[in-house]
Amino acid sequence: MNKKILSAAILAAMASGASTTASAALASDAVLEFDAGVTTTSAYGTAFVKSGSYFGMDTNGVGGVKPNERTAISMNNGLILGTSQAASGSHAGSIDGSESPGVDNAWEFFSNTGMQYSSSPTNVTGATGATAEIDFSGWGVTWNGIPAINMGGGSQDCGTASDGICATTDPDTGDVTDIAGVFDNGTGIANVTCAVDCAAGDTYTLDYTAIVPQADPSNFGGVTFVLHLTGTVASAVPVPAAVWLFGSGLLGLAGVARRRKSA
């Protein structure tokens, strides 16, 4: 093989990789690595998350999630796009090492242990330049021994106030309340905004909002849930590595061609 042709082929491959990077969007198999949430205490003695990643619950019911209603989280495997990620071992009480985390490490909420998971693949449903949407319809939380608390959004039909579909029992009094109506628990879509193009190495912010289903066994039915991640986009196979592997392949072909010619 002519050396000039070989060099041109390698340069073309590298240029192709550079072009792909320049017009990159969030890859369907990217890993969203996220920064740990940072908690601090105000002058009044109130603990709150001031930066990093967290989930929040509108536990006071006044609308929105305040800084003191956030729970800091840290990364275990990160959010692996295009896959489902299990978590188990939540329980009453503090973290004791028996937990099996997936996306994030175990955390404590109202003095009980929990983790987040996805029961279906978190697929990229749309990506253009520095923005993307991710399917979070399988998102959930396992907490306080409850294996699955649905945070995936969607429409919830609770029927009438006498059919028992969304009935909840007060643990203290034993009184049963049957909730009626159709509820919008959220879009099931997480929104991602990147600094440049969502390629590997770029920084991003992910925001997601859902409503805990009515009559959920966690007793947080109807409460707003938010997830906020900040971090870096990672890739298992970075583009530059792929380019050089392709170049190595061309060099191998060149060697074969030389041997055949000399033979």
N, C-alpha and C positions, 0 to 999 in steps of 0.2 A: 504494500500500500504506500502510495506517495506520501512523504512526510508533510507536505503542504496540505494535502487533503485531510490527513489525520489531525493536524493542528486546527484546521478550519472546523472540523467536526467537533472537537473538544470545546473550542470557543463558542460554537453555536449552542452546544448543550449548556454551557455556563450562562450564556446570554438568555437562554430559555428559562433557566432557573431564576435569574435576576428579574426577568419580566414577570414570572409568576409571583415573586415576592412583592414586586411593586404594585401589583393589582390584587394582592391577597385579600381574602375574606376569612372569617372564622372557619377553620377546617372541621369537617364532620366528626373527626376522631381526635380532636385536640383535647388537651387536659388543662382545665382551669385550676391552676394552683392559687391558693389564696392566703393572704396575710392573716395572722392571728389577731383577734380583737384585743384592743387595749382598754382596760378598765381603770378608772381613776375615781377619786372621791372629791365631791364639791366642798366648799367652805362650810356647808351646812351638814356635812356628814353623809350625804347621799351618794351612793356608788352609781356610776354610769359608764357606758362604753363611749369613749371619745373618738376612736378611730379603729381602722381595721374591719374585720368581718364579724358579723353577728346575725342572730335572728331576734325578732322582737314580737311581743304579744301586747295588744291593747287591753291589758288586764284591768285598767281602771274604767274602761268603757266610755271615755270622753272623746274618742275619735283620734286617729293617728297613733303612732307609737313613739312615745317620748324616750329620750336618752336613758332614763332610769328604768325603762321597760325593755331594754335590750339585754341579751345574753351573749357575751363574747364567745366565739368559737375559734378553734384552730384546726388546721388541715391534718387529715390522716392520709387518704389516697388522693384527695382533691376531687373535683368534679370531672369524671371521665366521660366525655361526650360520646353519644352513640351506644351507650351501655346502660344496664341497670346495675345498681350498687346496693347490696343488702347491708343491714345492720341489725344486731340482736343483742340481748343481754341487758336491756334496761331494767331498772329495779328501784325500789324505794330506798332512799338513803344516798349516801355519798358514793363517789366513784371508788371502786375497790379493785379494779384490774380484771374483773370477770367479763367485762363488756367486749363485744366483737364489733368494732366500728367499721365504717365504710368510707363515706365521703369525709366526715369530720370526726375528730376525737370525741369521746364521751364528755358531756357537760352536765351541769346541775341547774335545775330549774325548779323553784319552790322546794328546794332541799331534796329533790329526787333526780335520778340519773336518766339521761336520754341521749339519743343520737338521731341524725337524719339519714334518709335512705331514698332510693328511687326504685319503684317496683316495675317500671318500664323504662326503656331506653330514653335518655335525655337527648333526643335528636335535634339537630339544628334545622329549624323549619324555614328560615330565611336569613340570608347574610349578604350585606352589601357594604363594602369598604369597612368603615369603623363601627358599624352597628350589626347586631344579629338578634334573632329570636330563637329561644330554645323551648322545646316541648317539656313542660314540667307537670303534665297531667298525672304522672305516676309518683309525684313527690309526696313524701310523708315523714312522720316522726314516730319513733318508738320511745316511750317515756313512762316511767313509773310502773314498769311491768306490762304496759299495754303494748302489744306487738305492732299495731298499725293504726296511726292517727292520720287520716287522709288530709293532705294539704294540696291536693292536685286540682282544686277548683272545680268548675262545672256546675250544672244545674242540679239542685236537690229537691225532689218532690216529696213533701212530708204528708201529703194527703189531707185528711180531715183531722179534727181534734178528738176523734173517737176510734181511729183505726189502728192505733198502736205502732204506726210506722216510725214515728219520731218521738216515742215516749221516753221520758227520763224520770228516774226515781231519785228523790232527795235522800242521800245517805243518812241524814240525821233524823228526819221525820218519817221517811218511808212514803211520803206523798208522791203520787205519779202525775206528771204533767205531760200531756200529749200536744206536741207542737204541730200546727197546721200551716199549709201554704207551700209555695214554691220559692226557693232561695237561690240567689246567684252567689256561688262560692268562689268566683274568680275565673279569669280567662284560662288558667293553666299554662300561661306563656311567661317565661322569664325574659327580660330585656337586657342585652349586653351592649355596653358602649366602650370602645377601645380608644387609646390615645392616638393611634395612627391608622392601622389597617387590620388589626386582629391576627396578624401573622405571629408565628412563634417568637417569643421574646418581647412582644408588645404588652403593655399593661392594660387592664380592663376593670370595669365595674359592672357587677350584675345586680339587678334588683328584681324582686319577685314578691307578689302580694296574693294572699288567698284568705278565705274565711274558713275557720274550723267548722265542720258539718254540725248541724243542729243535733242535739241529744247525743253528742259524742261521749264515750265513756270517760274521757279525760275531764269532763265537766267544764270544758272551755268552748262548748258549742256556740257558734255565732260570733266568736272573738276574731278580730283581725290578726293575721300572721304575716310578718314580712321577713324576707331574707335579703341580706346585703353582703355581697362578696367583693373584695378588692384584691387584686393580685396580678399574676403574670400568666400569659398564654404559653403553654408548653406543647411540644410535639414529640412523639416517639421517634419519628424519622424526619429530622430537620432537612429542609430543601438543599442546603449546601452539601450535606453528606450524600444525598441522592445524586447530586450532580457529579461529585468526584467518583462515586461508584460507577456511574455511567462512563465517565472518562477512563477509568481503569479497565472497563470492559472493552472499550475501543482500543486501548493499548494492547490488550490480550489478543484481539482480532488481528491487530497489526503484526504481532509476533507470529501468529499462525500463518499469515499471508507470506511473511518473509521465509519461514521454514519451507512452505510449499514451493516458493519460487526457487530457493536454493536447491531443493530436491530435484 
